[in-house]
Amino acid sequence: MKMECALASKFSSTTTKCLLNSRKIEMERMPRIGYKKRLKLYSSKSKIPLVFARSNPSLKVATRKPVSPTEELVWPTPNDRIPFWKNKFPSRDAISDVPAEIEKDSNLMHIIHVTAEMAPIAKVGGLGDVVTGLARACLSRGHTVDIMLPFYECIQKEEINDLALITTYNSYHDGNWVPTNAYRGVVSGIPVVFIEPSNQFFKGQNVYGGSYNELEAYLFFSRACLEWMQVTGVQADIIHVHEWQTGVIPLLYWDMYQNLSLKKPRIVLTIHNMEHYGECRQEQLSKCGLDGSLYASVDKAVDDRTIGHNPERLSLLKGGIVYSNAVVTVSPTYLKETLCSGWLSSTLINYRDKYFGILNGIDTVMWNPATDVFLPAKFHAQKPEGKKICKYYVQRGLGLMSEGTLAVNHVADIKHDVPLIVCITRLVAQKGLHLITHAIKHTEELGGQLIVLGKASDGRVQKEFEDLVNLHNKGSSIRILLMYSEELSHMLYAAADMVLVPSIYEPCGLAQMIGMRYGAVPVVRKTGGLADTVFDLDDSSNHEKANGFVFEGIDEGSLNWALDRAFAYYRDKPEEWNSIVRKVMEVDNSWNNTAGKYLEIYNSVRVGW
């Protein structure tokens, strides 16, 4: 109650009128406006920013008009014709200007990322976030950076600035030269080259799962990227490839294109998840122009799991490890785990001298509660009041109406606050599905609220969670949303008191870092990057870093122990809880910390020119 009263006092009657007693903002009619032209609207006394600005062409960017007493934040309801996360928002383009406070490097490079994903336009998981965040961090330090991406049919072209066709050329596939277009555009301030073949590759409504053969499509894309560099004469210092989808690039580069005109680049491979091997038959690899039989040996690219089978298969990921100049995985703990177990461990041990573990960062431009265009109120560690509005906004919009919030019209009147947990994840075995389903039950028993946001690719998992939807979604405690929404994920992190990440294994994990950035205290299983970023509040030996609740087992009892402690802190120690929230918001997990380690690796393998 002390915390609630203290928070309520922040909202003066003037503020309440400013937020609640005025004309409605017609969100559906809001035009898209550029990032730099978004206006932060504040009440004249509280300085609590609202999420939406009315379009006013005559208003200068530097002007910050206070909201009039007749301006209103529109509270959503579950019965709205358009769900609140599907309203039109101002442009989410990140600031393209290099931050003035970032010191520029003296030894500058040209870095090209070749990837299957990029946030926000072609994002499925953390890979897309990592590519965008690392690229932006290197750009801010003065380096030249490009991202090469398939021009998926599902990409929203309006998300791309200055899109233009720059090259038409042919690239090889399965005995034919396929006419191919290369477009250049800018996404979130980062230059991107989009590769568009004239065949049916990359067609469909999703990044993955089109009607084409994915393996062959990424083999084509990988060669098409190198072919574009060959045709245009682009000689980058570093070609940075990601995951199995681009694992063939090191083979193509060293056994084909290095013998042509591409002499300068060196290859760095990042493995984001060792679970995905890039299984490939010899004849499939041959379709990109290499002789697949030449790579069917233990010291090259044969999939060790298939040795002695008929036929033995190749692994694009293993080939990438063998042929790259440097190999990186996404956290120090995951590096240790992959050296100790898994079928690739022997290969990684053989190449230990070029294998590094670098903890991912998060893109603090895209993930910033102080400027986030998707939030109904902005906030930060020194002014956290807006987080309360975000929580209430989501509760209202999803129908999570506890006894204290039922029929309440504004934040200051909430009498019975309940802890809200969010779990934003792909619904796959790696993420601890049995622990997620148990957390639903245990959260209800503890009197809390839990929102799960995620998609299942497996039909059986989908059916299991659909049954949970039917069982729980009509009450006031649980919401299971079987989808992915970038907009809603931002809102959920901002609303959450806790973020749950119960992964069985987790190479790095971004959810716990993003959650902390938005003031959500992490509850995680101790594995991979989770062990590198979250430290238990009851561990007296690590008091300085303590920032969450950690459990080690994969059983329900271990999870209960962590959730029980988190709920006890929230309810019984409000002042300590507020202190934890401020602490996690101030943790610096930005790419600015991490990019320097990548640049050290780039510099260690680059060649003079």
C-alpha positions as CSV (number, residue, x, y, z in Angstrom):
1,M,0.0,0.0,0.0
2,K,2.9,2.4,0.7
3,M,4.1,2.0,-2.8
4,E,0.6,2.5,-4.3
5,C,0.0,5.6,-2.2
6,A,3.3,7.1,-3.1
7,L,2.7,6.4,-6.7
8,A,-0.8,7.7,-6.6
9,S,0.4,11.0,-5.2
10,K,2.5,11.5,-8.3
11,F,-0.7,11.9,-10.3
12,S,-2.2,15.3,-9.3
13,S,-5.7,16.2,-10.1
14,T,-4.5,18.4,-12.8
15,T,-2.6,15.5,-14.4
16,T,-5.6,13.2,-14.1
17,K,-7.8,15.8,-15.9
18,C,-5.0,16.1,-18.5
19,L,-5.0,12.4,-19.1
20,L,-8.6,11.5,-18.8
21,N,-11.2,14.3,-19.2
22,S,-11.0,15.5,-22.8
23,R,-11.6,14.8,-26.4
24,K,-10.5,11.5,-27.8
25,I,-7.4,11.1,-30.0
26,E,-8.6,9.4,-33.1
27,M,-5.8,6.8,-33.3
28,E,-7.1,5.1,-36.4
29,R,-6.7,8.3,-38.4
30,M,-3.3,9.1,-37.2
31,P,-0.8,9.7,-40.1
32,R,2.6,8.1,-39.9
33,I,5.3,10.6,-39.0
34,G,9.0,10.4,-38.9
35,Y,10.9,9.5,-35.7
36,K,12.5,13.0,-35.5
37,K,9.1,14.7,-36.0
38,R,7.3,12.8,-33.2
39,L,6.3,15.1,-30.5
40,K,6.3,14.3,-26.8
41,L,3.2,15.7,-25.3
42,Y,3.3,16.5,-21.7
43,S,0.8,17.7,-19.1
44,S,2.0,21.1,-17.8
45,K,2.5,19.9,-14.3
46,S,3.2,16.2,-14.2
47,K,5.5,16.0,-17.2
48,I,4.2,12.6,-17.9
49,P,4.4,12.1,-21.7
50,L,1.5,10.7,-23.7
51,V,2.0,8.2,-26.5
52,F,0.2,10.0,-29.4
53,A,0.6,13.5,-30.8
54,R,-2.0,15.1,-33.1
55,S,-0.7,15.8,-36.5
56,N,0.0,19.5,-36.9
57,P,2.0,20.5,-40.0
58,S,2.6,24.0,-38.7
59,L,4.1,22.8,-35.4
60,K,7.9,22.9,-35.4
61,V,9.9,19.9,-34.2
62,A,11.5,21.9,-31.4
63,T,8.1,22.9,-30.0
64,R,6.9,21.0,-27.0
65,K,3.4,22.2,-26.4
66,P,1.9,21.0,-23.1
67,V,-1.3,19.0,-23.5
68,S,-4.4,21.1,-23.0
69,P,-6.7,20.2,-20.2
70,T,-9.0,18.8,-22.9
71,E,-6.5,16.2,-24.3
72,E,-7.2,12.6,-23.5
73,L,-5.5,9.2,-23.4
74,V,-8.0,6.7,-24.7
75,W,-8.3,3.7,-22.5
76,P,-8.8,0.5,-24.5
77,T,-11.3,-2.3,-23.8
78,P,-11.4,-6.0,-24.9
79,N,-14.5,-5.1,-27.0
80,D,-12.8,-2.5,-29.2
81,R,-13.3,-3.1,-32.9
82,I,-9.5,-2.8,-33.4
83,P,-7.3,-4.3,-30.6
84,F,-5.2,-1.6,-29.0
85,W,-1.9,-3.0,-30.3
86,K,-3.2,-2.8,-33.9
87,N,-3.9,1.0,-33.8
88,K,-1.8,3.2,-36.1
89,F,1.3,4.5,-34.5
90,P,3.8,7.1,-35.4
91,S,6.7,5.8,-37.5
92,R,9.0,3.4,-35.6
93,D,12.0,4.4,-37.6
94,A,14.9,4.7,-35.2
95,I,17.0,7.8,-35.1
96,S,19.5,7.7,-38.0
97,D,21.8,10.3,-36.6
98,V,25.0,9.0,-34.9
99,P,24.7,9.7,-31.2
100,A,27.1,12.6,-30.4
101,E,28.4,11.0,-27.2
102,I,29.7,7.9,-28.9
103,E,33.4,8.2,-29.6
104,K,34.4,7.4,-33.1
105,D,37.0,4.6,-33.8
106,S,40.2,5.5,-35.6
107,N,40.7,2.3,-37.5
108,L,37.5,2.2,-39.6
109,M,36.2,-0.8,-41.5
110,H,33.5,-1.8,-44.0
111,I,31.3,-4.5,-42.5
112,I,28.6,-6.4,-44.4
113,H,26.2,-8.6,-42.5
114,V,24.5,-11.4,-44.5
115,T,21.5,-12.6,-42.7
116,A,18.0,-14.2,-42.9
117,E,16.5,-11.8,-40.4
118,M,16.6,-8.1,-39.5
119,A,14.5,-6.3,-37.0
120,P,11.9,-4.8,-37.4
121,I,11.1,-5.7,-41.0
122,A,12.0,-9.4,-41.1
123,K,12.1,-10.5,-37.5
124,V,11.2,-14.0,-36.2
125,G,13.4,-14.2,-33.1
126,G,16.4,-12.7,-31.5
127,L,18.6,-13.0,-34.6
128,G,16.9,-10.1,-36.2
129,D,17.3,-7.9,-33.1
130,V,21.0,-8.8,-32.8
131,V,21.8,-8.0,-36.4
132,T,20.1,-4.6,-36.2
133,G,21.6,-3.7,-32.8
134,L,25.2,-4.7,-33.7
135,A,25.0,-2.9,-37.1
136,R,23.7,0.3,-35.5
137,A,26.4,0.2,-32.8
138,C,29.2,-0.1,-35.4
139,L,27.7,2.6,-37.5
140,S,27.6,4.9,-34.4
141,R,31.4,4.3,-34.0
142,G,32.0,5.5,-37.6
143,H,32.3,2.3,-39.5
144,T,30.6,1.6,-42.8
145,V,27.9,-1.1,-42.4
146,D,25.5,-2.8,-44.8
147,I,23.0,-5.5,-44.2
148,M,22.2,-8.0,-47.0
149,L,18.7,-9.5,-46.7
150,P,16.4,-11.6,-48.9
151,F,13.7,-9.4,-50.3
152,Y,10.9,-11.5,-48.7
153,E,7.5,-11.0,-50.2
154,C,6.1,-10.3,-46.8
155,I,8.4,-7.3,-46.1
156,Q,6.3,-4.2,-45.8
157,K,7.9,-1.8,-48.3
158,E,6.6,1.2,-46.5
159,E,9.0,0.3,-43.6
160,I,11.9,1.0,-46.0
161,N,13.2,4.5,-46.7
162,D,14.7,5.5,-50.0
163,L,14.1,2.1,-51.6
164,A,15.6,1.9,-55.1
165,L,16.8,-0.7,-57.6
166,I,20.6,-0.5,-57.8
167,T,21.7,-3.6,-59.7
168,T,20.3,-6.2,-62.0
169,Y,22.5,-9.2,-62.5
170,N,22.5,-13.0,-62.8
171,S,23.3,-15.5,-60.0
172,Y,23.8,-19.2,-60.3
173,H,21.4,-21.9,-59.2
174,D,21.1,-25.6,-60.2
175,G,22.7,-25.2,-63.7
176,N,21.0,-21.9,-64.5
177,W,21.8,-18.2,-64.2
178,V,18.8,-16.6,-62.5
179,P,18.0,-12.9,-63.2
180,T,18.3,-11.2,-59.8
181,N,17.6,-7.6,-58.6
182,A,19.4,-5.9,-55.8
183,Y,17.6,-3.0,-54.1
184,R,19.1,-0.5,-51.6
185,G,17.1,1.1,-48.8
186,V,17.4,2.4,-45.3
187,V,15.8,0.6,-42.3
188,S,16.1,2.1,-38.9
189,G,18.9,4.3,-40.1
190,I,20.9,1.3,-41.4
191,P,21.7,0.7,-45.1
192,V,20.2,-2.5,-46.4
193,V,20.7,-4.4,-49.7
194,F,17.7,-6.5,-50.6
195,I,18.3,-9.5,-52.9
196,E,15.3,-10.4,-55.1
197,P,15.5,-13.5,-57.4
198,S,13.2,-13.8,-60.3
199,N,12.2,-17.4,-59.3
200,Q,9.8,-18.2,-56.5
201,F,12.2,-18.1,-53.6
202,F,11.2,-16.0,-50.6
203,K,7.5,-15.8,-51.7
204,G,4.8,-16.1,-49.0
205,Q,3.3,-14.3,-46.1
206,N,6.0,-15.1,-43.5
207,V,9.7,-14.9,-43.3
208,Y,10.0,-18.7,-43.0
209,G,7.6,-21.4,-44.2
210,G,7.0,-20.3,-47.8
211,S,6.1,-22.8,-50.5
212,Y,9.7,-23.0,-51.7
213,N,12.6,-25.2,-50.5
214,E,14.1,-23.1,-47.7
215,L,17.5,-24.8,-47.8
216,E,17.9,-24.2,-51.6
217,A,16.6,-20.7,-51.3
218,Y,19.3,-19.8,-48.7
219,L,22.0,-21.5,-50.7
220,F,20.9,-19.3,-53.6
221,F,20.8,-16.2,-51.5
222,S,24.3,-16.8,-50.1
223,R,25.9,-17.1,-53.5
224,A,23.8,-14.2,-54.8
225,C,25.3,-11.9,-52.1
226,L,28.8,-12.9,-53.1
227,E,28.0,-12.6,-56.7
228,W,26.6,-9.0,-56.1
229,M,29.9,-8.1,-54.4
230,Q,31.8,-9.6,-57.4
231,V,29.7,-7.8,-60.0
232,T,29.8,-4.4,-58.2
233,G,33.4,-4.5,-57.0
234,V,32.4,-4.1,-53.4
235,Q,35.4,-5.2,-51.2
236,A,34.3,-5.2,-47.6
237,D,36.8,-5.8,-44.8
238,I,34.4,-8.2,-43.0
239,I,31.6,-10.4,-44.3
240,H,29.7,-11.3,-41.1
241,V,27.4,-14.3,-41.6
242,H,24.7,-15.5,-39.2
243,E,23.4,-19.0,-38.5
244,W,23.1,-22.0,-40.8
245,Q,21.2,-20.0,-43.5
246,T,24.4,-18.3,-44.5
247,G,26.8,-21.0,-43.4
248,V,27.8,-21.8,-47.0
249,I,29.2,-18.4,-47.6
250,P,32.6,-19.2,-46.1
251,L,32.9,-22.3,-48.3
252,L,31.8,-20.3,-51.4
253,Y,34.2,-17.5,-50.6
254,W,37.4,-19.5,-50.0
255,D,36.8,-22.1,-52.6
256,M,35.3,-19.9,-55.4
257,Y,35.1,-16.2,-55.0
258,Q,38.5,-15.7,-53.4
259,N,39.9,-17.2,-56.6
260,L,38.1,-14.5,-58.6
261,S,38.2,-10.8,-57.6
262,L,37.0,-10.9,-54.0
263,K,40.4,-10.8,-52.2
264,K,40.0,-8.4,-49.3
265,P,37.1,-9.7,-47.1
266,R,37.5,-12.0,-44.1
267,I,34.6,-14.1,-42.8
268,V,33.1,-14.0,-39.3
269,L,30.3,-16.4,-38.3
270,T,28.0,-15.9,-35.4
271,I,26.1,-19.0,-34.1
272,H,22.9,-17.8,-32.4
273,N,21.5,-21.2,-31.6
274,M,23.5,-24.5,-32.0
275,E,20.2,-26.4,-32.3
276,H,19.9,-25.5,-36.0
277,Y,22.5,-27.4,-38.1
278,G,21.6,-26.7,-41.7
279,E,21.3,-30.3,-42.8
280,C,22.2,-30.6,-46.4
281,R,22.5,-33.4,-48.9
282,Q,25.6,-33.4,-51.2
283,E,23.4,-32.9,-54.3
284,Q,21.7,-29.9,-52.7
285,L,25.0,-28.2,-51.9
286,S,26.0,-28.8,-55.6
287,K,23.1,-26.7,-56.7
288,C,25.0,-23.5,-55.6
289,G,27.9,-24.4,-57.8
290,L,30.2,-26.3,-55.4
291,D,30.9,-30.0,-55.7
292,G,29.1,-31.3,-52.7
293,S,31.1,-34.6,-52.6
294,L,34.3,-32.6,-51.8
295,Y,32.9,-31.5,-48.5
296,A,31.7,-34.9,-47.3
297,S,34.6,-35.5,-44.9
298,V,35.0,-35.2,-41.1
299,D,37.5,-32.3,-41.5
300,K,35.1,-30.3,-43.7
301,A,31.3,-30.3,-43.5
302,V,30.1,-33.9,-42.9
303,D,27.3,-34.0,-40.3
304,D,28.9,-36.1,-37.6
305,R,25.6,-37.5,-36.5
306,T,25.1,-39.2,-39.9
307,I,28.5,-40.9,-40.2
308,G,27.9,-44.5,-41.2
309,H,24.4,-43.8,-42.4
310,N,23.3,-44.1,-46.0
311,P,23.5,-41.4,-47.1
312,E,25.8,-39.3,-44.9
313,R,24.7,-35.7,-44.9
314,L,26.4,-32.4,-44.6
315,S,26.0,-29.6,-42.1
316,L,26.2,-26.0,-43.4
317,L,26.8,-24.8,-39.8
318,K,29.8,-27.2,-39.4
319,G,31.2,-26.1,-42.8
320,G,30.8,-22.5,-41.7
321,I,32.8,-23.2,-38.5
322,V,35.6,-24.9,-40.4
323,Y,35.9,-22.3,-43.1
324,S,35.3,-19.0,-41.2
325,N,38.2,-16.8,-40.0
326,A,36.5,-16.4,-36.6
327,V,33.4,-18.0,-35.0
328,V,31.4,-16.3,-32.3
329,T,28.5,-17.5,-30.1
330,V,26.3,-15.3,-28.1
331,S,27.3,-15.6,-24.5
332,P,30.4,-16.8,-22.5
333,T,28.3,-19.4,-20.6
334,Y,26.8,-20.8,-23.9
335,L,30.4,-21.1,-25.3
336,K,31.3,-23.3,-22.3
337,E,28.2,-25.3,-22.7
338,T,28.7,-26.0,-26.4
339,L,32.3,-27.1,-25.8
340,C,31.2,-29.6,-23.2
341,S,28.2,-31.2,-25.0
342,G,26.4,-31.5,-28.3
343,W,27.5,-33.1,-31.6
344,L,29.4,-30.0,-32.7
345,S,31.6,-29.9,-29.5
346,S,34.5,-31.8,-31.1
347,T,34.6,-29.5,-34.1
348,L,34.4,-26.4,-31.8
349,I,37.2,-27.9,-29.6
350,N,39.4,-28.4,-32.7
351,Y,38.9,-24.7,-33.6
352,R,38.9,-23.4,-30.0
353,D,41.6,-20.7,-30.9
354,K,39.1,-18.9,-33.2
355,Y,35.9,-19.5,-31.1
356,F,34.7,-16.7,-28.9
357,G,31.7,-16.1,-26.6
358,I,30.4,-12.5,-26.7
359,L,27.2,-11.6,-24.8
360,N,24.6,-10.1,-27.0
361,G,23.4,-6.6,-26.3
362,I,20.0,-5.0,-26.9
363,D,19.2,-2.2,-29.3
364,T,18.6,0.7,-26.8
365,V,17.2,2.9,-29.6
366,M,14.4,0.5,-30.5
367,W,14.0,-0.7,-26.9
368,N,13.7,2.6,-24.9
369,P,10.7,3.2,-22.6
370,A,11.6,6.9,-22.6
371,T,10.9,7.3,-26.3
372,D,9.0,4.1,-27.3
373,V,6.2,5.1,-29.8
374,F,4.1,2.1,-28.8
375,L,3.6,3.0,-25.2
376,P,0.7,4.9,-23.8
377,A,3.1,6.7,-21.4
378,K,6.9,7.1,-21.5
379,F,9.1,6.5,-18.4
380,H,12.6,5.8,-17.3
381,A,14.5,5.0,-14.1
382,Q,14.4,8.5,-12.7
383,K,10.7,9.0,-13.7
384,P,9.1,5.6,-13.5
385,E,5.5,6.8,-13.0
386,G,4.5,6.1,-16.6
387,K,5.0,2.4,-16.1
388,K,1.9,2.3,-13.9
389,I,-0.1,3.8,-16.8
390,C,1.3,1.2,-19.1
391,K,0.3,-1.6,-16.8
392,Y,-3.2,-0.3,-16.3
393,Y,-3.6,0.3,-20.1
394,V,-2.7,-3.3,-20.9
395,Q,-4.9,-4.7,-18.1
396,R,-7.8,-2.6,-19.4
397,G,-7.2,-3.6,-23.0
398,L,-6.9,-7.3,-22.3
399,G,-9.8,-7.5,-19.8
400,L,-7.5,-8.4,-16.9
401,M,-9.8,-6.6,-14.5
402,S,-9.0,-7.5,-10.9
403,E,-11.2,-6.4,-8.1
404,G,-9.3,-3.3,-7.6
405,T,-9.3,-2.2,-11.3
406,L,-12.9,-3.0,-12.1
407,A,-14.7,0.1,-13.2
408,V,-11.7,2.3,-12.3
409,N,-11.3,5.2,-14.6
410,H,-7.8,6.3,-13.8
411,V,-4.6,5.0,-12.3
412,A,-4.7,6.9,-9.0
413,D,-7.9,5.0,-8.0
414,I,-6.4,1.5,-8.2
415,K,-6.8,0.0,-4.8
416,H,-5.6,-3.6,-5.2
417,D,-2.6,-3.9,-7.3
418,V,-1.5,-7.4,-8.4
419,P,1.8,-8.5,-9.8
420,L,1.8,-8.9,-13.6
421,I,4.1,-11.4,-15.2
422,V,4.8,-11.5,-19.0
423,C,6.4,-14.3,-20.9
424,I,7.2,-13.4,-24.5
425,T,8.6,-16.3,-26.4
426,R,8.5,-18.8,-29.2
427,L,6.5,-21.8,-28.0
428,V,9.1,-24.5,-28.6
429,A,10.6,-27.1,-26.3
430,Q,13.8,-25.1,-25.8
431,K,11.8,-22.4,-24.0
432,G,10.6,-24.7,-21.2
433,L,7.0,-25.3,-22.3
434,H,6.1,-27.4,-19.3
435,L,7.4,-24.7,-17.0
436,I,5.4,-22.0,-18.9
437,T,2.2,-24.1,-18.5
438,H,2.9,-24.7,-14.8
439,A,3.6,-20.9,-14.3
440,I,0.1,-20.2,-15.6
441,K,-1.4,-22.5,-12.9
442,H,0.9,-21.3,-10.1
443,T,0.5,-17.6,-10.9
444,E,-3.3,-18.0,-10.5
445,E,-2.7,-19.8,-7.1
446,L,-0.5,-16.9,-6.0
447,G,-3.2,-14.3,-7.0
448,G,-1.1,-12.8,-9.8
449,Q,-1.6,-12.2,-13.5
450,L,0.3,-13.7,-16.4
451,I,0.3,-12.9,-20.1
452,V,1.9,-15.3,-22.5
453,L,2.6,-14.0,-26.0
454,G,4.1,-16.3,-28.6
455,K,3.5,-18.7,-31.5
456,A,3.8,-22.4,-31.8
457,S,5.2,-24.0,-35.0
458,D,4.4,-27.6,-33.8
459,G,0.7,-28.6,-34.2
460,R,0.6,-30.5,-31.0
461,V,2.0,-27.6,-29.0
462,Q,-0.4,-25.3,-30.7
463,K,-3.3,-27.5,-29.7
464,E,-2.1,-27.7,-26.1
465,F,-2.0,-23.9,-25.8
466,E,-5.3,-23.5,-27.6
467,D,-6.8,-25.7,-24.8
468,L,-5.2,-23.4,-22.2
469,V,-6.7,-20.4,-24.0
470,N,-10.2,-21.9,-23.7
471,L,-9.6,-22.7,-20.1
472,H,-8.1,-19.4,-18.9
473,N,-8.7,-16.5,-21.2
474,K,-12.1,-15.6,-19.9
475,G,-11.0,-15.0,-16.4
476,S,-9.2,-12.0,-14.9
477,S,-5.8,-13.6,-14.3
478,I,-4.4,-15.2,-17.4
479,R,-4.1,-14.2,-21.1
480,I,-2.5,-16.5,-23.6
481,L,-2.1,-14.8,-27.0
482,L,-1.0,-17.3,-29.7
483,M,0.6,-14.8,-32.1
484,Y,3.5,-12.4,-32.4
485,S,3.1,-8.7,-32.4
486,E,6.1,-6.3,-32.2
487,E,3.8,-3.5,-31.0
488,L,2.2,-5.6,-28.3
489,S,5.5,-7.0,-27.1
490,H,6.7,-3.4,-26.4
491,M,3.6,-2.7,-24.4
492,L,3.8,-5.9,-22.4
493,Y,7.4,-5.3,-21.4
494,A,6.4,-1.8,-20.2
495,A,3.4,-3.2,-18.3
496,A,5.1,-6.1,-16.6
497,D,6.3,-6.3,-13.0
498,M,8.2,-9.4,-13.9
499,V,9.4,-11.1,-17.0
500,L,9.6,-14.9,-17.0
501,V,12.2,-16.8,-19.0
502,P,12.2,-20.5,-17.9
503,S,14.3,-21.8,-20.8
504,I,15.8,-25.3,-20.7
505,Y,18.7,-23.8,-22.6
506,E,19.2,-20.3,-23.8
507,P,22.2,-19.3,-25.9
508,C,21.8,-15.6,-24.8
509,G,18.2,-14.5,-24.4
510,L,17.1,-11.0,-25.1
511,A,13.7,-11.1,-23.2
512,Q,15.4,-10.7,-19.8
513,M,17.5,-7.8,-20.9
514,I,14.6,-6.0,-22.7
515,G,12.4,-6.7,-19.6
516,M,14.9,-5.1,-17.3
517,R,15.2,-2.1,-19.6
518,Y,11.4,-1.6,-19.2
519,G,11.5,-2.1,-15.4
520,A,10.4,-5.8,-15.3
521,V,12.3,-7.9,-12.8
522,P,13.5,-11.1,-14.4
523,V,12.6,-14.6,-13.2
524,V,14.9,-17.0,-15.1
525,R,16.4,-20.4,-15.2
526,K,20.2,-20.5,-14.8
527,T,21.5,-21.4,-18.2
528,G,23.5,-19.8,-21.1
529,G,23.1,-16.0,-21.4
530,L,20.5,-16.0,-18.6
531,A,23.3,-17.0,-16.2
532,D,25.4,-14.2,-17.6
533,T,22.8,-11.4,-17.1
534,V,20.6,-12.3,-14.1
535,F,21.9,-12.7,-10.6
536,D,19.7,-13.9,-7.7
537,L,18.6,-11.3,-5.1
538,D,19.0,-13.9,-2.3
539,D,22.6,-14.7,-3.2
540,S,24.6,-12.8,-0.6
541,S,27.9,-13.6,-2.5
542,N,26.8,-11.6,-5.5
543,H,24.9,-8.7,-3.8
544,E,26.4,-6.0,-6.1
545,K,25.0,-7.6,-9.3
546,A,21.8,-9.0,-7.7
547,N,18.9,-8.1,-10.0
548,G,16.3,-10.9,-10.2
549,F,15.2,-14.4,-9.2
550,V,17.1,-17.4,-10.5
551,F,16.3,-21.2,-10.3
552,E,18.5,-24.1,-11.6
553,G,16.2,-27.2,-11.9
554,I,13.9,-28.0,-14.8
555,D,11.2,-29.2,-12.4
556,E,8.0,-27.3,-11.4
557,G,9.2,-27.1,-7.8
558,S,12.3,-25.1,-8.7
559,L,10.1,-22.6,-10.7
560,N,7.7,-22.3,-7.7
561,W,10.6,-21.4,-5.4
562,A,11.6,-18.5,-7.7
563,L,8.0,-17.3,-8.2
564,D,7.2,-17.5,-4.6
565,R,10.2,-15.4,-3.6
566,A,9.4,-12.8,-6.3
567,F,5.8,-12.5,-5.2
568,A,6.9,-12.1,-1.6
569,Y,9.3,-9.3,-2.5
570,Y,6.6,-7.6,-4.5
571,R,3.9,-7.7,-1.8
572,D,5.9,-7.5,1.4
573,K,8.8,-5.3,0.6
574,P,7.4,-2.5,-1.7
575,E,10.3,-0.1,-1.0
576,E,12.9,-2.8,-1.8
577,W,10.9,-3.8,-4.9
578,N,10.9,-0.2,-6.2
579,S,14.6,-0.1,-5.6
580,I,15.1,-3.3,-7.6
581,V,13.0,-1.9,-10.5
582,R,15.2,1.2,-10.6
583,K,18.3,-1.0,-10.5
584,V,17.3,-3.2,-13.4
585,M,16.4,-0.2,-15.5
586,E,19.8,1.2,-15.0
587,V,21.7,-2.0,-16.1
588,D,23.6,-1.2,-19.3
589,N,23.0,-4.1,-21.7
590,S,23.4,-1.9,-24.8
591,W,25.3,-2.9,-27.9
592,N,27.7,-0.1,-27.2
593,N,29.3,-2.3,-24.5
594,T,29.4,-5.4,-26.8
595,A,30.2,-4.0,-30.2
596,G,33.8,-3.2,-29.1
597,K,34.5,-6.9,-28.6
598,Y,33.2,-7.7,-32.1
599,L,35.4,-5.0,-33.5
600,E,38.4,-6.5,-31.8
601,I,37.7,-9.8,-33.5
602,Y,37.1,-8.0,-36.8
603,N,40.5,-6.3,-36.5
604,S,42.3,-9.5,-35.6
605,V,41.3,-11.2,-38.9
606,R,41.1,-8.3,-41.3
607,V,43.9,-7.7,-43.8
608,G,45.5,-4.5,-44.9
609,W,44.6,-3.3,-48.4
